[in-house]
Amino acid sequence: MTLFTLVWSYLKARPLNTAINIILLALGIAVITILLLFKNQLDQKITENSRGIDLVIGAKGSPLQLILCNIFHIDFPTGNIKLQEADKISKSRLIKTAIPLALGDSYNSYRIIGTNTRYAELYQAQLAQGAWWKDDLEVTIGANVATLGKLKLDDEFTSAHGLTQEGHAHNEHKYVVKSIMQKTNTVLDNLILTNIESIWAMHETGDEVHPHEIDTSKVSSSLVPSVASDDSVKEITSVLVKYRSPIAAIQLPRAVNSQSSLQAASPAFETARLFSILGVGVDVMLAFAYVLILISALSIFIALYNSLKERRYDMAVMRSMGASRSKLLVSILTEGGLLTLFGCVIGLLLGHGVLIILSTMVEQTQKAGITGIIFYSEEWIILGGSLLLGLLCALIPAVQAYRTDISSVLARN
């Protein structure tokens, strides 16, 4: 009989204890795996979605809300700002690029963004079908909008005010799909892009939308060329800014916040603050997972220690038949290692499986791009740490098995 066969026989002889030890460890490992997958992918999404954006300029209010709304599109706007004032700031020598955004409407909870093609260029978006929008009420849609929203080229749809399907519908005007973007794994996948004039036209009175004519007698706005730079009526939601030089990070936010009615928020600072808020919940979940693993470790130790008492006679017989002390020690260590190996592998598979199921059944998880079909190098550390934990739990019982006195055990039996 081989060593592995012997250990496997011992594990099968106590199925309930073996199952409980494996389940406890698997649950702890699963929680850690889910948190690892979620945190790493969330970090990656935040980095990708804020790429090329150093500052967001919008209406006064919560800086975090300004970032969540205008970069991640998961909150409501703090308000609108005058195009005239935004245009003036965008001409600053400290700004390299300024991309305007106009928000307000949605289709089946997918936000419609009024902007220009430079916004899509931020995420290096490519078209899968069609051509970029040109005229009013023409749109380019993200990959998730096409698949989950069930839209295709030349489809027409009406928008609703706000982010819910219950919002006021603009049935008098219809958007038409002119192109579909390739999947970028960014927030762009869940957006509908059009020009800013379409957002304005959707909220104008009247049944028809008329093309905006450019008044050549006036200086055009640098943000929306079809509007004069001194227009005091038109409004947008925000401006996404990229600095021209590092000194702008010091001067521009202070200038915007102190010298205008606008607000400037840094994506890097606000997302760090967001993580500090979310970190409390993550720490609680991690603490819960560590408690489960600790309970599992104690359970494995107790199981091995008790089984050692029951198997002293068997081990003495094995010694009398030629088995060495080291073989007994290795058998106990192997038993602890197998228990933790099974628990860890099942826990890793369970963690990935939960996220796979969520990404398949929950639309919000699909929109966020969180998936379980991805592995990180940290999972090898989890596996190695679990095996080490199993060996440590088995160490004391293994040493006692090594020190088993053949004569005294056989004499008592």
C-alpha positions in Angstrom: 0.0 0.0 0.0 1.4 3.4 -1.0 1.6 6.3 1.3 -1.0 8.3 -0.7 -3.4 5.3 -0.6 -3.0 5.0 3.1 -3.7 8.7 3.7 -6.7 8.7 1.3 -8.2 5.7 3.2 -7.9 7.6 6.5 -9.7 10.6 5.0 -12.5 8.4 3.6 -12.9 6.6 6.9 -14.2 9.9 8.5 -16.3 11.5 5.7 -18.2 14.0 7.9 -15.1 15.4 9.5 -13.3 15.6 6.2 -16.2 17.3 4.5 -16.6 19.9 7.3 -12.9 20.8 7.3 -12.9 21.2 3.5 -16.1 23.2 3.4 -15.0 25.6 6.1 -11.7 26.3 4.4 -13.3 26.5 1.0 -15.8 29.2 2.1 -13.0 31.3 3.6 -10.9 30.9 0.4 -14.0 31.7 -1.8 -14.6 35.0 0.0 -11.0 36.0 -0.3 -11.0 35.0 -4.0 -14.2 37.0 -4.7 -12.8 40.1 -3.0 -9.5 39.7 -4.9 -11.2 39.4 -8.3 -13.6 42.3 -7.6 -10.9 44.6 -6.2 -8.3 44.0 -9.0 -10.9 44.3 -11.7 -12.4 47.4 -10.1 -8.9 49.0 -9.9 -8.3 48.2 -13.5 -11.7 49.6 -14.6 -11.1 52.8 -12.7 -7.6 53.2 -14.3 -8.9 52.6 -17.8 -12.0 54.8 -17.4 -10.1 57.8 -16.1 -7.3 57.4 -18.6 -6.3 60.8 -20.2 -8.5 62.8 -17.8 -6.6 64.9 -15.2 -9.5 67.1 -14.1 -13.3 67.3 -14.4 -14.9 70.8 -14.4 -18.6 71.0 -13.6 -21.2 72.6 -11.4 -20.7 73.3 -7.7 -21.5 70.3 -5.5 -19.9 67.1 -4.4 -16.6 66.5 -6.1 -17.0 62.7 -5.7 -20.4 62.9 -7.4 -18.9 65.0 -10.2 -16.4 62.2 -10.8 -18.8 59.4 -10.5 -21.2 61.0 -12.9 -18.9 62.3 -15.6 -16.3 59.6 -15.7 -17.9 56.4 -14.5 -21.5 57.5 -15.3 -23.0 55.9 -12.2 -24.5 59.0 -10.6 -26.6 62.1 -11.4 -25.0 65.4 -12.5 -24.4 68.1 -9.9 -26.1 70.5 -12.4 -25.3 72.3 -15.6 -22.8 75.0 -16.3 -22.8 77.8 -18.8 -21.1 77.0 -22.1 -19.8 80.5 -22.2 -17.9 80.1 -18.9 -16.7 76.6 -19.7 -15.4 77.9 -23.0 -13.5 80.7 -21.4 -11.7 78.3 -19.0 -11.0 75.7 -21.8 -8.8 78.3 -23.5 -6.4 78.5 -20.6 -2.8 78.0 -21.5 -2.7 75.3 -18.8 -5.1 73.0 -20.7 -3.9 70.7 -23.5 -7.3 69.2 -24.4 -10.9 69.9 -23.2 -13.8 67.6 -24.0 -17.3 68.8 -23.4 -20.1 66.5 -22.0 -23.8 67.1 -22.0 -25.8 64.6 -20.0 -29.4 64.1 -19.0 -31.2 61.4 -21.0 -30.9 57.6 -21.3 -32.3 54.6 -23.1 -33.1 51.5 -21.0 -30.8 52.9 -18.3 -27.9 53.4 -20.9 -26.8 57.0 -20.6 -26.8 59.2 -23.8 -23.8 61.5 -23.9 -23.6 64.6 -26.0 -19.9 65.1 -26.8 -17.5 64.9 -29.8 -15.4 62.1 -31.2 -12.4 63.1 -29.1 -14.2 61.5 -26.2 -14.2 58.1 -28.0 -10.5 58.6 -28.8 -9.7 58.8 -25.1 -10.5 55.1 -24.9 -9.0 54.3 -28.4 -12.5 53.1 -29.5 -12.9 51.5 -32.9 -16.1 51.0 -34.9 -17.4 47.5 -35.4 -20.1 48.6 -37.8 -21.2 51.9 -39.5 -19.7 55.3 -39.3 -19.4 57.9 -36.6 -22.5 60.2 -36.0 -22.5 63.4 -38.0 -26.0 65.1 -37.8 -28.4 65.8 -35.0 -30.1 62.7 -33.4 -27.6 60.3 -34.9 -25.8 58.1 -32.4 -22.9 55.7 -32.0 -23.6 53.0 -29.4 -21.3 50.9 -27.2 -20.9 47.1 -27.4 -23.1 46.4 -24.4 -25.8 48.7 -25.5 -26.0 46.8 -28.8 -26.1 43.4 -27.2 -28.0 43.9 -24.0 -30.1 46.8 -25.3 -30.8 44.8 -28.5 -30.1 47.7 -30.9 -28.6 47.4 -34.4 -27.7 49.7 -37.2 -30.5 52.1 -38.4 -32.7 51.2 -35.4 -34.7 54.2 -34.0 -35.4 54.7 -30.4 -36.7 57.4 -28.0 -34.9 58.6 -24.9 -36.2 59.1 -21.4 -35.1 61.8 -19.0 -32.8 60.6 -16.2 -31.3 57.2 -15.8 -34.5 55.1 -15.2 -36.9 53.7 -17.7 -39.7 55.5 -15.8 -38.4 58.9 -16.7 -40.3 61.3 -19.0 -40.0 59.9 -22.6 -39.2 62.2 -25.5 -41.6 60.5 -27.9 -41.6 63.5 -30.3 -38.0 62.9 -31.3 -36.2 59.7 -32.2 -32.5 58.8 -32.3 -31.1 56.6 -35.1 -28.2 54.2 -34.7 -25.5 55.0 -37.2 -22.6 52.9 -35.8 -21.6 50.4 -33.1 -18.3 50.5 -31.3 -16.1 47.5 -30.7 -15.9 46.3 -27.1 -13.3 48.3 -25.2 -13.9 46.9 -21.6 -14.4 50.5 -20.5 -17.4 52.7 -19.6 -17.7 53.4 -23.3 -19.3 50.0 -23.8 -22.4 51.2 -21.8 -22.8 54.6 -23.4 -24.7 56.1 -26.4 -22.7 58.9 -28.0 -24.1 61.8 -30.0 -23.4 65.5 -30.6 -24.2 68.1 -27.9 -26.7 69.8 -30.3 -28.8 66.6 -30.1 -29.1 66.8 -26.4 -30.1 70.5 -26.6 -32.6 69.7 -29.5 -34.2 66.9 -27.5 -35.2 69.4 -24.8 -36.3 72.2 -27.1 -40.0 73.0 -27.6 -41.5 72.1 -31.0 -42.1 68.8 -32.9 -39.1 69.1 -35.3 -35.4 69.2 -34.8 -33.7 71.8 -37.1 -30.0 71.5 -37.9 -27.9 74.1 -36.1 -26.5 76.8 -38.3 -23.2 78.4 -37.6 -23.2 82.1 -37.4 -20.0 83.0 -39.3 -20.1 86.6 -38.1 -19.3 85.5 -34.5 -16.4 83.7 -33.0 -17.3 80.0 -32.5 -17.0 78.2 -29.2 -13.9 76.1 -28.9 -16.0 73.4 -27.2 -19.1 73.4 -29.5 -18.2 75.1 -32.8 -21.8 75.5 -33.9 -22.4 78.0 -31.1 -20.9 81.4 -30.6 -18.4 81.8 -27.8 -20.3 84.6 -26.2 -23.6 82.6 -26.1 -25.1 83.1 -22.6 -27.9 80.6 -22.9 -26.5 77.2 -23.9 -25.4 74.9 -21.1 -23.4 71.7 -20.8 -22.8 69.3 -17.9 -19.0 69.2 -17.6 -15.6 69.5 -19.3 -13.0 66.7 -19.2 -9.5 68.3 -19.0 -6.0 67.1 -19.7 -3.2 69.2 -18.4 -0.5 70.7 -20.6 2.2 70.5 -18.0 2.5 69.3 -14.4 2.3 72.8 -13.0 -1.3 72.9 -14.1 -2.2 70.3 -11.4 -1.4 73.0 -8.8 -2.7 76.1 -10.5 -5.8 75.1 -12.5 -8.0 73.5 -9.8 -7.4 76.4 -7.5 -8.2 78.9 -10.2 -11.4 77.2 -11.2 -12.7 76.7 -7.6 -11.8 80.2 -6.4 -12.4 82.4 -9.4 -15.5 81.1 -11.0 -18.9 79.5 -10.2 -17.6 76.2 -11.4 -16.0 73.3 -9.6 -12.9 71.3 -10.4 -12.4 67.7 -9.2 -9.4 65.5 -9.6 -10.3 61.9 -10.6 -7.1 60.5 -8.9 -7.9 62.2 -5.6 -11.6 61.4 -5.5 -11.2 57.7 -6.5 -8.6 57.3 -3.8 -11.2 58.8 -1.4 -13.8 56.4 -2.8 -11.6 53.4 -2.2 -11.0 54.5 1.4 -14.8 54.5 1.9 -15.2 51.1 0.2 -12.2 49.7 2.0 -14.1 49.5 5.3 -16.6 47.0 3.8 -13.8 45.1 2.1 -11.9 44.9 5.4 -15.0 43.5 7.2 -15.4 40.8 4.5 -11.7 39.9 4.7 -11.9 39.7 8.5 -14.9 37.3 8.1 -12.9 35.2 5.6 -9.9 35.0 7.9 -12.1 33.9 10.8 -13.5 31.1 8.7 -9.9 30.0 7.7 -8.8 30.2 11.3 -11.7 28.0 12.4 -10.9 25.6 9.6 -7.3 25.5 10.7 -8.3 24.7 14.2 -10.8 22.1 13.0 -8.1 20.4 10.9 -5.7 20.4 13.9 -8.3 18.9 16.2 -9.3 16.3 13.6 -5.7 15.2 13.1 -4.9 15.2 16.8 -7.9 13.1 17.7 -7.4 10.7 14.8 -3.8 10.3 16.0 -5.1 9.0 19.3 -7.4 6.5 17.5 -4.6 5.3 15.2 -1.8 4.9 17.7 -2.2 1.1 17.6 -2.2 1.1 13.8 0.9 3.1 13.7 2.6 0.9 16.2 1.8 -2.1 14.0 3.1 -0.3 11.0 6.4 0.4 12.8 6.7 -3.2 13.9 6.2 -4.3 10.2 9.1 -2.1 9.1 7.6 1.4 8.6 10.1 4.1 9.6 9.4 7.0 11.9 9.8 9.5 9.0 7.0 7.7 7.0 4.5 8.1 9.9 5.5 11.8 10.1 5.1 12.3 6.4 1.7 10.5 6.3 0.2 12.9 8.9 1.7 16.0 7.1 0.3 14.6 3.8 -3.1 14.2 5.3 -3.1 17.9 6.5 -1.8 19.0 3.1 -4.5 17.1 1.2 -7.3 18.6 3.4 -6.1 22.1 2.8 -5.4 21.4 -0.9 -8.9 20.2 -1.5 -10.4 23.1 0.5 -8.3 25.7 -1.3 -9.0 24.4 -4.8 -12.7 24.1 -4.1 -12.7 27.6 -2.6 -10.9 29.1 -5.7 -13.3 27.4 -8.0 -16.3 28.5 -5.9 -15.1 32.1 -5.9 -14.7 32.2 -9.7 -18.0 30.3 -10.2 -20.0 32.9 -8.1 -18.7 35.8 -10.3 -19.3 33.8 -13.5 -22.9 33.2 -12.4 -23.3 36.9 -11.4 -21.9 38.1 -14.7 -24.3 35.8 -16.6 -27.5 36.5 -14.6 -27.1 40.0 -13.3 -27.1 42.7 -15.9 -25.4 45.3 -13.7 -22.4 43.0 -13.3 -22.3 42.6 -17.1 -22.3 46.3 -17.5 -19.5 46.7 -15.0 -17.4 44.2 -16.9 -16.7 42.1 -13.8 -16.1 38.5 -14.7 -14.9 35.3 -13.0 -13.1 34.1 -16.1 -9.8 35.6 -15.2 -7.0 34.5 -12.9 -4.4 36.5 -11.0 -1.0 35.6 -9.8 -2.1 36.3 -6.2 -4.2 33.2 -6.3 -1.0 31.1 -6.3 -0.1 32.9 -3.1 -3.5 31.9 -1.7 -2.9 28.3 -2.7 0.7 28.2 -1.3 -0.4 29.8 1.9 -3.2 27.4 2.4 -0.9 24.4 1.9 1.5 25.9 4.4 -1.3 26.4 6.9 -2.3 22.7 6.5 1.2 21.6 7.1 1.5 23.7 10.2 -1.8 22.3 11.6 -0.5 18.8 11.0 3.0 19.5 12.4 2.2 18.7 16.1 0.2 15.5 15.4 3.0 14.5 13.0 5.7 15.0 15.6 3.8 12.9 18.1 3.3 10.2 15.5 7.1 10.3 14.9 7.7 9.8 18.7 5.3 6.9 19.0 6.7 4.2 21.4 6.0 0.8 19.8 6.4 -1.3 22.9 4.2 0.8 25.2 1.4 1.0 22.7 1.4 -2.7 21.8 1.7 -3.6 25.5 -1.5 -1.6 26.3 -3.4 -3.4 23.6 
